[in-house]
Amino acid sequence: MPFVVLIAVVAWILLPLSLAMADTITIRVGHFPNVTHVQALVAHHLSRTGRGWFEQRLGPDVKLEWYIYNAGPSAMEAILADSIDLTYVGPSPALNAYTKSNGEEIRILAAAAAGGAALVVQPESGLKEPTQFRGKRIATPQLGNTQDIACRAWLSNGGLKITQTGGDAFIIPTPNPDQLPLFKTKKLDAVWTVEPWVSRLERDAGGRVLVEQSKDSITVLVSSVKFLKTKRTLAEKFVRAHRELTEWIVSHQEEAKQMVRQELAAETKADAAADLISQAWKRITLTTDASLEEYHHFVADAQRAGFIRSAPDLSRLIERVN
């Protein structure tokens, strides 16, 4: 077969494949390896095992790519850099990004979970009040994440001077996996973190929960404004699928726990015991309703922590989609 004819035949064979690839829409979604990101962990597990929850509901021409972050500020930086389209994230980093971009870059599409965060102290420390934390070392997952801001606001409300670089107590941004060994060796006096790390500190290091955020929003679903403007129909489908997944998890908790356990093991390369997941699960309430009223509380905390100077206009923060 002449060479030119051969090339034409190969091109003819590959043309349908190239057209199919060109028509494929990729949605990039972020989340953390935390039990507080239940919906994302279950969905990522289903994607990993070829049973994609969102894929089935978004259509055959849609592909999902999952991205894993340690904490909210990193995920929001990815949103602002157009590296991802959607992410499960804590409310405080979402609020900070919204404020810094003057409300132009991000929107909250739905809530995901409440509870699941706590301040854990050394078992024999005797720490009870904010004033007793003077000179103490407290770890949070990342500077400016939801737990970091909650910690700084709690200490400030209790009478301590807290700045982003120092103050009366030492707040040390520390990735969640690194908190436990530092706590075990007494290099940290306390940790303000999320599940399953709260339960790990209790079980493996005898940590004592001092402050528990049992009702505060801990995880929300955030979109870039660009994604909403260019692919609103897909954004609406994603939110509907998120709500359906939340309902499914509530109705199939034991199956969902197993998926969460398997996905955490895949993402962290460490086994999470079934009873650890069950213990962490008790602190979390799944929800999809985002309340704007709650964000006035988050604004106040962010102001006390020095991340927001003046209260922003929140009228565009939450995007109501069908």
SEZADREN-740834 format. One record per residue (C-alpha): residue in one letter; x, y, z. Coordinates in steps of 0.1 Angstrom, whole numbers, plus 5000, padded with zeros to 4 digits. Layout:
AXYZ ...
***
This chain:
M500050005000 P501550344990 F502750545020 V500350835013 V497450605011 L498550435044 I498550775061 A495150855048 V493750525061 V495250565095 A493850925097 W490450795087 I490550525114 L491750775141 L489351055131 P486350925152 L488550885182 S489951235179 L486551385175 A485251195205 M488251325226 A487551675214 D483951655225 T484751525260 I484351785287 T486551755318 I485451875352 R488251915377 V487151865413 G489151915445 H488751775480 F490751675511 P491451335526 N489251405556 V486151235568 T484451575568 H484551545530 V482351245530 Q480551305497 A483851365478 L485451055493 V482550835483 A482350985449 H486150965443 H486050605454 L483250535429 S485150715401 R488250515410 T486450185408 G484550265375 R481150335391 G481250715389 W478350875407 F478751215391 E479851065357 Q476550875355 R474551185361 L476551435341 G476551245308 P478751015287 D480751315273 V481851435308 K485051315325 L485951395361 E489451455374 W489951455411 Y492651665429 I493551625466 Y494551905489 N495651925525 A493552225534 G491352505522 P493752785512 S495552555487 A492252445472 M491152805468 E494452905452 A493752635427 I490252775420 L491653125416 A494353005393 D491852815371 S493552485379 I490252325391 D486552415386 L484952295418 T486152195452 Y484852075485 V486452315511 G485952475544 P483752785546 S486453025559 P488852975529 A485953015506 L484953335523 N488553465522 A488853395485 Y485453555478 T486553865498 K489953895482 S488453875447 N485754135456 G483153865450 E484153815414 E485753465414 I484053215435 R480553105446 I479252855472 L476852615455 A475852395484 A476652285519 A478151945525 A478751875562 A478652035597 G480651945628 G483651725628 A486251975640 A487652025675 L490452155697 V492351865713 V494751925742 Q497251705760 P495451485785 E497251605816 S497751965805 G494952115826 L494152355798 K490552475800 E490452855791 P491953065763 T494053255788 Q495852935798 F497152905763 R499653185768 G502953065754 K501452735742 R501952565709 I498852485689 A498752315655 T496252395628 P496052235593 Q497052545573 L497352925578 G493953065570 N491952745569 T488652705588 Q490252555619 D493152795619 I490753095619 A488452935645 C491452885667 R492753235664 A489253385670 W488653165701 L491953275716 S491453635707 N487953635722 G489453485753 G491753785758 L494953675741 K496753895715 I497053675684 T498653785652 Q499453595620 T503153585629 G503053545667 G501353695697 D500653545731 A500353185717 F502153005690 I499852885662 I501752645640 P500252545606 T500952175604 P499651925578 N497151685594 P499251375591 D502151545609 Q500051655639 L499751315656 P503551235659 L504251585671 F501451565696 K502551225708 T506051355715 K504651655734 K506051905708 L502552035706 D500252145735 A497152125714 V495752075679 W492652225663 T491751995634 V489151785617 E488051425615 P489451155614 W492451335629 V490451445660 S489651075667 R493250975660 L494551215686 E492051085711 R492650715704 D496350705697 A497650985719 G495051015747 G494151365736 R491251545753 V488651735733 L488352085749 V486252265722 E484052095697 Q482552265667 S479452035665 K477152265646 D479352495625 S479652425588 I482752235581 T482552165543 V480852335514 L480852285477 V482552585459 S482652675422 S484652925402 V482553195386 K484153105353 F482752745355 L479352875364 K479353125335 T480652875308 K479052555320 R476152645341 T474052345330 L476752105342 A477152295374 E473452255381 K473651885373 F476651855396 V474752015425 R471751795420 A474051485420 H475651615451 R472351635469 E471351285457 L474651145469 T474151305503 E470751145506 W472250805495 I474950825521 V472550905549 S470450605538 H473450365533 Q475850475561 E477650145566 E478350105529 A479450465527 K481750425557 Q483550135539 M483950345508 V485350635529 R487750395546 Q489050245513 E489350595497 L491350735526 A493650435524 A494150495487 E494850865492 T496950865523 K498650525519 A497650445555 D494950215568 A492050375587 A490450125611 A486750075607 D486050175643 L488050495638 I485850595609 S482750505629 Q483950725658 A484651015635 W481350975617 K479451045649 R480651405650 I479551485614 T476151595601 L475551585564 T473651865549 T473252045515 D471552365526 A473952665527 S472852945550 L474053295543 E473253395579 E475953165592 Y478653355572 H478253665593 H479753455621 F482553345599 V483253705588 A483553815625 D485953535632 A488053615601 Q488153985612 R489353885647 A492053665631 G493253945608 F492253775575 I489554025566 R489654395574 S486154505567 A482954305563 P482354225527 D479054235508 L477953865510 S474953905486 R476653705458 L478453445480 I475953175477 E474653085442 R471252925442 V471152665414 N468252435404 
***
